[in-house]
Amino acid sequence: MSQNDFVIANADGATYRADVNSALQALASTSLGTTAPTTKYQGQQWIDSSGSPWVLKLWDGADWIEIGEIDTAANTFRPRLARGHIAGLGLTNNAVDADHDIDIAVGEARDATDATDMSLSSTLTKRIDAAWAVGSGAGGMDTGTVANDTVYAVWLIKRTDTGVVDALFSTSFASPTMPTSYDRKRLIGAVVTDGAANIIAFTQVGDYFRFTGDVLSDVLDSTITSQAFEIAALSVPPDSIAHVYGYLENTTGTSGSGFLVIRTNGAADDALGYENWARVETGSTFDVVSGIGQVLVDGSSQVQYAAIEADGAATVRIRTLGFWMPKRSDP
């Protein structure tokens, strides 16, 4: 530890000299130490060496502000990331075991509480079919075992005492069960399992995740009440934007008009208004009304849908193509 109160007291020559040298060493080392200097001054800097990497901080008169990180192993300095920052960290199905493993690309992010930076310097592979263990190629489940037809959050996690960064699968998009000593997290993506508990193949571009191994049939309703909204959960993360294909079929009706509405749960869109998802008006009988678009789901991944069934028997289908995750970029 190289710290000093920077108050040089009157003393004999040797004591005075030792006090001056201590103060100069503190200045030269930026008050390096595992604890904050006892006496501090507005504008003073301190290198906190209690963890790895070291953290450079500045006293603003009320608190220590983090400026950046010093990696003594790589001999690099990384300025503090901005709140909400994320770069890289894209997810892909692992080439060896695409059903159970994902790869997380090199990248960096600020944690969800804006307390620390988190970075990966090499690709990290995590298994959804095994309990969490530290390291690439190890298990990633926070608790329990992988289930069928389930949406899983992918969290980047960090333990600030050692600086180790890893990743975690969880059914919780708010409060995953963190491994011992891991105290920081950031939501970076999501995966969905099929009826055999295998990860559905996907492609990620930025905050958009497109299913490539399957198109999920989330709604198949042949008993609708005409123009009455019903609720359905989609296979997407909560508070995300679902990319869906909506389809209304009525091969036994004689009406020349068809309407299908898919809306955010609790929204005020009219079942037959201009907010219609898909609409057709013909001079003769219609068989199918369909459309592709986006809809914001609620905190339970739910939407509402309604259709017209003037006569005959109508069937509504909603198939999920993918989703956007705004919370990935704005935690």
VEXRO-69344 format. One record per residue (C-alpha): x, y, z. Coordinates in Angstrom, 1 decimal, always signed. Layout:
      u      v      w
      X      Y      Z
...
END
This chain:
      u      v      w
   +0.0   +0.0   +0.0
   +1.3   +3.5   -0.9
   -1.0   +6.0   +0.8
   -0.5   +9.1   +2.8
   -2.6  +11.8   +4.4
   -0.5  +14.5   +2.6
   -0.1  +16.5   +5.8
   +3.6  +16.9   +6.6
   +3.9  +17.4  +10.3
   +6.7  +19.2  +12.1
   +9.3  +16.7  +13.1
  +13.0  +16.0  +13.3
  +14.9  +15.5  +10.1
  +14.6  +11.8   +9.7
  +10.8  +11.6  +10.5
  +10.1  +14.6   +8.3
  +12.0  +13.0   +5.4
  +10.2   +9.7   +5.8
   +6.8  +11.5   +5.8
   +7.7  +13.5   +2.6
   +9.0  +10.3   +0.9
   +5.7   +8.5   +1.9
   +3.6  +11.3   +0.4
   +5.7  +11.3   -2.8
   +5.3   +7.5   -3.1
   +1.6   +7.9   -2.7
   +1.5  +10.5   -5.4
   +3.7   +8.4   -7.7
   +1.5   +5.2   -7.2
   -1.9   +7.0   -7.3
   -2.5   +5.9   -3.7
   -2.5   +2.2   -4.8
   -4.1   +0.0   -2.2
   -6.8   -2.6   -1.4
   -8.8   +0.0   +0.6
   -9.5   +3.7   +0.0
   -7.2   +6.3   +1.5
   -8.4   +7.3   +4.9
   -7.8  +11.0   +4.2
   -9.1  +12.0   +0.8
   -9.3  +15.3   -1.2
  -11.7  +16.4   -3.9
  -10.1  +15.5   -7.2
   -7.8  +12.8   -5.7
   -7.3   +9.6   -7.6
   -6.9   +6.1   -6.2
   -6.1   +2.7   -7.8
   -8.2   +0.1   -6.0
   -6.2   -3.1   -6.1
   -8.6   -5.2   -4.1
   -9.8   -7.2   -7.1
   -8.7   -8.1  -10.6
   -8.5   -6.0  -12.7
   -7.5   -3.0  -10.7
   -9.9   -0.1  -10.8
   -8.9   +3.6  -11.2
  -11.2   +5.9   -9.2
  -11.6   +9.6   -8.5
  -13.0  +11.3   -5.4
  -15.6  +13.9   -6.3
  -16.0  +15.1   -2.8
  -18.8  +12.7   -1.9
  -18.0   +9.4   -3.5
  -15.4   +7.4   -5.5
  -16.2   +7.6   -9.2
  -14.9   +4.7  -11.4
  -12.7   +6.0  -14.3
  -11.4   +2.7  -15.8
   -9.8   -0.7  -15.3
   -6.2   -1.7  -15.3
   -5.5   -5.2  -16.4
   -2.0   -6.0  -15.0
   -1.9   -9.4  -16.8
   -2.6   -7.9  -20.3
   -0.9   -4.6  -19.4
   -3.9   -2.6  -20.7
   -6.2   +0.2  -19.5
   -9.9   +0.2  -20.3
  -11.9   +3.4  -19.8
  -15.2   +3.0  -17.9
  -18.0   +2.0  -20.3
  -21.0   +4.2  -20.6
  -24.3   +3.2  -18.9
  -26.1   +0.6  -20.9
  -23.2   +0.0  -23.2
  -23.0   -3.4  -25.0
  -20.8   -4.4  -27.9
  -20.2   -7.8  -29.4
  -21.4  -10.7  -27.1
  -23.5  -12.2  -29.9
  -25.0  -15.7  -29.5
  -24.8  -18.6  -31.9
  -25.6  -22.3  -31.8
  -22.5  -24.2  -31.0
  -21.2  -26.2  -34.1
  -20.4  -29.4  -32.1
  -23.6  -29.6  -30.0
  -26.1  -27.1  -31.4
  -29.0  -28.7  -29.5
  -27.5  -27.9  -26.1
  -24.6  -25.5  -26.3
  -24.3  -21.8  -27.4
  -21.2  -19.7  -28.1
  -21.0  -16.2  -26.8
  -18.7  -14.0  -28.9
  -16.0  -11.6  -27.6
  -17.4   -8.4  -26.4
  -18.1   -6.0  -23.5
  -21.0   -4.6  -21.6
  -21.8   -2.4  -18.6
  -23.6   -4.4  -15.9
  -27.3   -3.8  -15.3
  -26.8   -1.6  -12.2
  -24.1   +0.6  -13.9
  -21.6   -0.5  -11.3
  -18.9   -2.3  -13.3
  -17.6   -3.3  -16.7
  -17.9   -6.9  -18.0
  -15.8   -8.2  -20.9
  -15.0  -11.4  -22.7
  -11.6  -11.6  -24.5
  -12.4  -15.1  -26.0
  -15.4  -17.0  -27.1
  -17.3  -18.6  -24.2
  -19.3  -21.8  -24.7
  -22.0  -22.8  -22.2
  -24.2  -25.9  -21.9
  -27.9  -25.6  -21.2
  -28.2  -29.3  -20.3
  -25.9  -29.2  -17.2
  -25.8  -27.3  -13.9
  -23.7  -24.1  -13.9
  -19.9  -24.4  -13.5
  -17.3  -21.9  -14.2
  -15.5  -21.8  -17.5
  -16.0  -22.4  -21.3
  -17.6  -25.7  -22.2
  -19.1  -26.1  -18.7
  -22.7  -26.2  -17.6
  -24.8  -23.0  -17.6
  -28.2  -23.7  -15.9
  -28.7  -21.6  -12.8
  -31.1  -24.1  -11.2
  -33.0  -27.2  -12.1
  -32.8  -29.0  -15.5
  -33.5  -27.8  -19.0
  -37.2  -28.1  -19.9
  -39.3  -28.5  -23.0
  -40.8  -25.5  -24.9
  -39.2  -22.9  -22.6
  -37.7  -19.5  -23.1
  -34.4  -19.0  -21.3
  -32.6  -15.8  -20.5
  -28.9  -15.7  -21.2
  -27.0  -13.6  -18.6
  -23.4  -12.4  -18.6
  -22.2  -12.6  -15.0
  -19.2  -11.4  -13.1
  -17.6  -11.8   -9.6
  -16.0   -8.5   -8.8
  -13.6   -9.9   -6.2
  -11.7  -11.8   -8.9
  -12.9  -10.2  -12.1
  -14.0  -13.5  -13.6
  -16.7  -13.2  -16.2
  -19.0  -16.1  -17.2
  -22.5  -16.7  -18.4
  -25.8  -18.3  -17.1
  -29.1  -19.7  -18.4
  -32.2  -18.9  -16.4
  -36.0  -18.9  -16.8
  -35.9  -15.6  -14.9
  -35.4  -12.4  -17.0
  -35.1  -10.3  -13.8
  -33.5  -12.3  -11.0
  -31.5  -15.4  -12.0
  -30.1  -17.6   -9.2
  -26.5  -16.4   -9.2
  -23.5  -18.7   -8.5
  -21.7  -18.1   -5.2
  -19.6  -14.8   -5.2
  -21.0  -13.6   -8.6
  -22.5  -10.2   -7.9
  -23.0   -8.5  -11.2
  -25.2   -9.4  -14.3
  -26.3   -8.2  -17.7
  -29.1   -9.7  -19.9
  -27.5  -10.4  -23.3
  -29.9  -12.6  -25.1
  -32.4  -15.5  -25.0
  -32.8  -19.0  -26.4
  -35.9  -21.2  -26.8
  -36.2  -25.0  -26.4
  -38.4  -27.3  -28.4
  -40.5  -30.2  -27.4
  -37.4  -32.3  -26.8
  -35.6  -29.7  -24.7
  -33.2  -28.8  -27.5
  -32.2  -25.2  -28.3
  -34.0  -24.1  -31.4
  -31.6  -23.0  -34.1
  -31.4  -19.2  -34.4
  -29.5  -16.3  -36.0
  -28.8  -13.1  -34.1
  -28.2   -9.7  -35.6
  -27.9   -7.0  -33.0
  -30.9   -7.2  -30.8
  -32.9   -9.3  -33.3
  -33.1  -13.1  -32.9
  -34.6  -15.1  -35.9
  -35.5  -18.7  -35.5
  -33.9  -20.7  -38.3
  -34.5  -24.3  -37.1
  -38.3  -24.0  -36.7
  -41.2  -21.6  -36.9
  -43.1  -21.9  -33.6
  -46.8  -22.4  -33.8
  -47.9  -20.5  -30.6
  -51.6  -20.2  -31.4
  -54.0  -22.6  -33.1
  -57.5  -21.5  -32.1
  -60.6  -22.9  -34.0
  -63.1  -21.8  -31.3
  -62.9  -18.0  -31.4
  -65.6  -15.7  -30.4
  -66.1  -13.2  -33.3
  -64.6   -9.8  -32.6
  -63.7  -10.8  -29.0
  -60.0  -10.4  -27.9
  -58.3  -13.5  -26.4
  -54.9  -13.7  -24.7
  -52.0  -15.9  -25.8
  -48.4  -16.3  -24.7
  -45.7  -16.3  -27.4
  -42.4  -18.1  -27.3
  -40.4  -14.9  -26.8
  -38.8  -13.1  -23.9
  -41.0  -10.8  -21.7
  -41.2   -7.2  -22.9
  -39.8   -8.0  -26.3
  -41.1   -7.3  -29.7
  -42.4  -10.5  -31.3
  -42.0  -11.0  -35.1
  -45.0  -13.1  -36.0
  -47.1  -14.5  -38.9
  -50.8  -14.1  -38.3
  -53.3  -16.2  -40.2
  -57.1  -16.3  -40.3
  -58.8  -19.1  -42.2
  -62.5  -19.6  -42.8
  -63.2  -22.0  -45.7
  -66.8  -22.6  -44.6
  -68.0  -19.1  -44.4
  -69.8  -17.0  -47.0
  -68.7  -13.5  -45.9
  -66.7  -11.3  -48.1
  -64.8   -9.6  -45.3
  -62.1  -10.9  -43.0
  -60.2   -9.2  -40.2
  -57.4  -10.3  -37.9
  -56.0   -8.1  -35.1
  -52.9   -8.9  -32.9
  -52.2   -6.3  -30.3
  -50.2   -5.6  -27.2
  -52.0   -7.1  -24.2
  -54.1   -4.3  -22.6
  -53.9   -2.0  -25.6
  -57.0   -0.2  -26.9
  -56.8   -1.2  -30.5
  -60.2   -1.7  -32.0
  -61.0   -5.3  -33.1
  -62.3   -3.9  -36.5
  -60.5   -0.6  -36.7
  -57.7   +0.6  -38.8
  -55.2   -1.0  -36.4
  -56.1   -4.4  -38.0
  -53.1   -6.7  -38.4
  -54.5   -8.1  -41.6
  -57.7   -7.2  -43.4
  -59.5   -8.2  -46.6
  -62.7   -7.1  -48.1
  -63.8   -8.8  -51.3
  -67.0   -9.1  -53.3
  -67.1  -12.8  -52.8
  -66.2  -15.4  -50.1
  -62.7  -15.3  -48.7
  -60.7  -18.3  -47.4
  -57.6  -16.8  -45.8
  -56.4  -13.5  -44.3
  -52.7  -13.3  -43.3
  -49.9  -10.9  -42.6
  -46.4  -10.6  -41.1
  -45.5   -7.9  -38.6
  -44.3   -7.0  -35.1
  -46.1   -6.7  -31.8
  -44.9   -5.8  -28.3
  -45.5   -8.5  -25.7
  -46.1   -7.8  -22.1
  -44.1   -8.9  -19.0
  -45.6  -12.4  -19.3
  -44.8  -12.6  -23.1
  -48.5  -12.3  -23.9
  -50.5  -10.6  -26.7
  -54.2  -10.4  -27.5
  -55.8  -11.4  -30.8
  -59.2  -11.1  -32.3
  -60.9  -11.9  -35.6
  -64.2  -11.7  -37.3
  -66.4  -14.9  -37.7
  -69.5  -13.6  -39.4
  -70.5  -17.2  -40.3
  -68.8  -20.5  -40.9
  -65.9  -21.7  -38.6
  -62.9  -19.4  -38.4
  -59.4  -20.5  -37.2
  -56.6  -18.2  -36.0
  -53.0  -19.2  -36.2
  -50.0  -17.2  -34.8
  -46.6  -18.4  -35.7
  -43.5  -16.9  -34.1
  -40.6  -16.1  -36.5
  -38.3  -14.4  -34.0
  -38.1  -11.4  -31.6
  -36.3   -8.2  -30.8
  -34.9   -7.7  -27.3
  -34.9   -4.0  -26.4
  -33.7   -4.8  -22.8
  -30.5   -6.2  -24.2
  -29.4   -2.7  -25.2
  -31.4   -0.8  -22.5
  -31.2   -2.9  -19.3
END
